[in-house]
Every structure is written in C-alpha cells, then in structure tokens.
Amino acid sequence: MPKVTALTDDLCRYLLRRGTADDAVATELRKETLRRFGELGAMMIAEDQGGLLSVLVGTLAPKLAVEIGTFTGYGSLFIARALPPGGKLLCCDVNAEWARIGKPYWRRAGVAEKIDLRIAPALETLRGLPDAEAVDFAFIDADKANYVAYYEEILKRTRKNGLIAVDNVLWHNWLMDAADQNPETVGVREFNDHILGDPRVQTAMLHVGDGITLIRKL
Ligand SMILES: C[S@@+](CC[C@H](N)C(=O)[O-])C[C@H]1O[C@@H](n2cnc3c(N)ncnc32)[C@H](O)[C@@H]1O
C-alpha cells in the first residue's frame, strides 16, 4: 500500500484549519471571489496552498517572483506579502477585469507597489523578459495546455537553486482516464511527463490542494 493518508472530509477540514494562515484580507478576497464567481471561483488556489506559498517565498526571499495566472489575485497576495524588502512580483494574466478585483486587497495588505501586473498572454510576457537567470521563484497556474511552454520559458530565466511551483498537477483525478483528451488534461499529463527525469532540476510532487510540484533548478 502506498504510504499516503487518505483525506476524509473531517481530516481535510482539520488540515485546512491548521495549514492556513488566518488573516482578514485574504479571507475577504477569498469570499468576494467565491461570491462573484460561484463555481468558477474554484480557479483560486486553496487556503492551505496560500500558506504553502507564504512559507516557500518567505524562506527563499526572492528578489524577483513571477506568477503565471493571477485570476483575482489571491495567490499573489500570499506571494507578495512574503517577499523581502525590495522584492518584486510579476503577475501575468489575460483578464484585466478579474485581476482588478484583487487590487484593493493588495493595497490593503500594503503590497500593491511590489506587484507588476501584465495583462497579455503569459508566453508573450515571459518571452519579453531578459534571458538573464534572474527569477528566484515562479508559480505556474494558468492554462494547462501551455504548461510545458511556461516551464521552459521560466526555467531558462530561473537562477540556480531557484524554485518553480506548479499547480494542478493532479488535475482533479482526470489524468487517469486515458479517454480524456481535453487539451487541459493533455497539457498537465505532458507537463508531468516532461519534467520526469529532467536532469536540469530536482522535483517533489505534493498532494496539497489539486497537487503542487516543487521544482528546484540545479
Ligand atoms: C487557475 S487561475 C489562477 C489562480 C490564481 N493563481 C490564484 O491564486 O487564485 C488561471 C488564470 O490563468 C489565466 N490565463 C489563462 N490563459 C492565460 C494565458 N494565455 N496567459 C496568461 N494568463 C492566462 C486566466 O485568465 C485565469 O485568471
């Protein structure tokens, strides 16, 4: 038997209560996102993933972090708040309306000045960045069909020992259904295979939220 503790609903609630930083700004943004978007609000990262991003970013103290896929800015809030003084977060999204919802919360948290929001296809934004290995931390969480392309563009701009976190790598358990050829499902499958044994990196796949893979550049 694999050594994985199955999450019952009770255990899941227990985990969320303990793995989540309790703070008013994030909770209100989360509520507003769910109120406005209903089921689509599930695009937002889970509460405990916010806690994980805080710990990772706080530990790495990146000068430059990049988020690919910002939605209403919930994940960016956790990343930006954990940046060291002078640290910057480049946010990439195609939807200005959605990203605008997060801005008042970024301001309330005192991190709006740290965030550079670029509204354009993320591949264009990434390809417009210098080739220098300047990225310390990246969070990939946009359209899944482009995951391999995002990874390659980010990896070459990431410094040695920099970290890339990739969301939805378990993709709601749809990966196991070989008949599912939805481009998003195929994108996640291809990405998970692409990094397997990649000699440029070290990886750890975590069962948190819908699955996050942590990738350290060697
Ligand atoms: C899963 S949501 C991101 C959730 C966000 N990280 C959070 O913490 O709440 C995915 C986002 O990717 C954006 N997106 C989709 N295609 C994109 C593209 N080609 N370039 C940039 N962003 C894209 C969508 O507009 C959406 O806001």
The ligand as a MOL file (V3000), in Angstrom:
LIG
                    3D

  0  0  0     0  0            999 V3000
M  V30 BEGIN CTAB
M  V30 COUNTS 27 29 0 0 0
M  V30 BEGIN ATOM
M  V30 1 C -6.3520 28.9460 -12.0860 0
M  V30 2 S -6.4920 30.6450 -12.4330 0 CHG=1
M  V30 3 C -5.1970 31.3480 -11.4820 0
M  V30 4 C -5.4670 31.3240 -9.9990 0
M  V30 5 C -4.5470 32.2010 -9.2070 0
M  V30 6 N -3.1790 31.7610 -9.2700 0
M  V30 7 C -4.9880 32.2900 -7.7540 0
M  V30 8 O -4.1450 32.1750 -6.8740 0
M  V30 9 O -6.1720 32.4830 -7.4840 0 CHG=-1
M  V30 10 C -5.8850 30.7140 -14.0760 0
M  V30 11 C -5.7150 32.1120 -14.6600 0
M  V30 12 O -4.9300 31.9720 -15.8540 0
M  V30 13 C -5.3290 32.9820 -16.7250 0
M  V30 14 N -4.9020 32.6350 -18.0800 0
M  V30 15 C -5.4830 31.7540 -18.9370 0
M  V30 16 N -4.7970 31.7330 -20.1030 0
M  V30 17 C -3.7600 32.5960 -19.9610 0
M  V30 18 C -2.6980 32.9960 -20.8040 0
M  V30 19 N -2.5490 32.5040 -22.0320 0
M  V30 20 N -1.8230 33.9110 -20.3350 0
M  V30 21 C -1.9650 34.4200 -19.0770 0
M  V30 22 N -2.9440 34.0670 -18.2450 0
M  V30 23 C -3.8290 33.1720 -18.6730 0
M  V30 24 C -6.8420 33.0640 -16.5610 0
M  V30 25 O -7.3120 34.3270 -17.0020 0
M  V30 26 C -7.0020 32.8130 -15.0580 0
M  V30 27 O -7.1140 34.0330 -14.3630 0
M  V30 END ATOM
M  V30 BEGIN BOND
M  V30 1 1 1 2
M  V30 2 1 2 3
M  V30 3 1 2 10
M  V30 4 1 3 4
M  V30 5 1 4 5
M  V30 6 1 5 6
M  V30 7 1 5 7
M  V30 8 2 7 8
M  V30 9 1 7 9
M  V30 10 1 10 11
M  V30 11 1 11 12
M  V30 12 1 11 26
M  V30 13 1 12 13
M  V30 14 1 13 14
M  V30 15 1 13 24
M  V30 16 1 14 15
M  V30 17 1 14 23
M  V30 18 2 15 16
M  V30 19 1 16 17
M  V30 20 1 17 18
M  V30 21 2 17 23
M  V30 22 1 18 19
M  V30 23 2 18 20
M  V30 24 1 20 21
M  V30 25 2 21 22
M  V30 26 1 22 23
M  V30 27 1 24 25
M  V30 28 1 24 26
M  V30 29 1 26 27
M  V30 END BOND
M  V30 END CTAB
M  END
